[in-house]
Amino acid sequence: MTIGARGERAVLPTYPARALAFTRGEGVHLYDEAGTRYLDLVAGLAVVSLGHAHPAPIEAFARQAAILGHVSNLYWTEPGVALAERLLDICEMDGGVFFCNSGAEANEAGIKLARRRGRARGGDGKHEIVCLENSFHGRTLGTLQATWARSKKEPFEPLPAGFRHVPANDRAALEAAVGPRTAGVLVEPIQGEGGVHPLEAAFLARARQLCDEHDAILICDEVQTGIGRCGAWLAGSLLGVRPDAVTLAKGLASGIPIGALVSARLEDSFAPGDHATTFGATPPVAAAALAVLDTIAADGLLANATTVGAHLVAGLSAIPGVAAVRGLGLLLAVELERGDAATVAARLAAERHVLVNAVSSSALRLCPPLCLAVAEADEAIAAVGSVLATG
Ligand SMILES: Cc1ncc(COP(=O)(O)O)c(C=O)c1O
């Protein structure tokens, strides 16, 4: 029986049908059961930042696991502390880091931080979280409520109260929503799952001002956009915003599960007992993340994401049938003039062995490893061109 056939019997069907199963990866390539090679522009959904089977995090993980694997957060360990210091550096913050295991958990921690602080400063009325339409923040009950899509929420209602949504880039709507009851404003600098839509710098600047005026915190969800994906450590820095807290996950350990809430120094922040998780920054995971950060810096991957991203934008924009290409660095969406994006993605995989995903009914998302070379970008451009030409 194939892996897929066994998966259909043994795994709960929370995901749409999967056409492919992979057995091996190397750099920007994946190999299926038959040994066919695919150019991977999905990268585990913006996770495998260094490419598949990169030795740096694997060796760092193995080295650390052989010395000290897990001790719980009752104790300090060197890798966890070193990673916290490094993330504070990257985020240019002097507060502290809470480690967890996923993007949703990082955002859940951010929401709890905002609420905890709001309650301490304004009583239980100061608990609202203002989010954006078209957002995606995760699938826990709290982050699901922060997420926009109604269809993802309805089966699980009632969800926590106190979340408001305003249209992205609508400054007047934001002004109307943020007030004394606001504990936090939660935004993705580029809305990833919502279709790769960057926020306007002026909107983010207004969000910053409103949070200051109303003693609320601004949280940037950089789970998808952070750690080099957009050509800088944080996409928010490209858009000129200085949040009070940043959430990270996906690319931070290039495929090893980790999440982090990085916070500026805040009055009425978390105190002992407020929040916890068993596996936060377990030493091998923290060591792997440090190796990822070192490799991104040493290999110039921020610059590579910028250069190769711009090359992809130029090449893809010139293809007949492409209406627009948007995004920053190596987080891009290709808006199609016509045709169903899911069908085009399936054809790219089947006919050209190029992996992308449909981020909306009309747009393809490209979020390849940050080490993608120009020649590989050209291969992707040629593949999209040929599939659209014969559609
Ligand atoms: C911006 C953003 N926030 C949060 C999440 C949730 O992360 P996770 O799936 O690791 O819980 C995602 C996942 O796609 C995301 O793109």
The ligand as a Tripos MOL2 file, in Angstrom:
@<TRIPOS>MOLECULE
LIG
   16    16     1     0     0
SMALL
NO_CHARGES

@<TRIPOS>ATOM
      1 C1          0.8450   34.4880   10.1170 C.3       1 LIG1
      2 C2          0.6140   33.1680   10.7680 C.ar      1 LIG1
      3 N1          0.3680   33.1320   12.0780 N.ar      1 LIG1
      4 C3          0.1680   31.9730   12.7180 C.ar      1 LIG1
      5 C4          0.1760   30.7750   12.0440 C.ar      1 LIG1
      6 C5         -0.0740   29.5050   12.7720 C.3       1 LIG1
      7 O1          1.1250   28.7870   12.9120 O.3       1 LIG1
      8 P1          1.0980   27.2430   13.2730 P.3       1 LIG1
      9 O2          0.4870   26.5370   12.1340 O.co2     1 LIG1
     10 O3          2.5620   26.9090   13.4920 O.co2     1 LIG1
     11 O4          0.3150   27.1010   14.5180 O.co2     1 LIG1
     12 C6          0.4210   30.7720   10.6660 C.ar      1 LIG1
     13 C7          0.4200   29.5090    9.9060 C.2       1 LIG1
     14 O5          0.2990   29.4800    8.7140 O.2       1 LIG1
     15 C8          0.6500   31.9960   10.0070 C.ar      1 LIG1
     16 O6          0.8690   32.0580    8.6980 O.3       1 LIG1
@<TRIPOS>BOND
     1     1     2 1
     2     2     3 ar
     3     2    15 ar
     4     3     4 ar
     5     4     5 ar
     6     5     6 1
     7     5    12 ar
     8     6     7 1
     9     7     8 1
    10     8     9 2
    11     8    10 1
    12     8    11 1
    13    12    13 1
    14    12    15 ar
    15    13    14 2
    16    15    16 1
@<TRIPOS>SUBSTRUCTURE
     1 LIG1         1 GROUP 0 **** ****
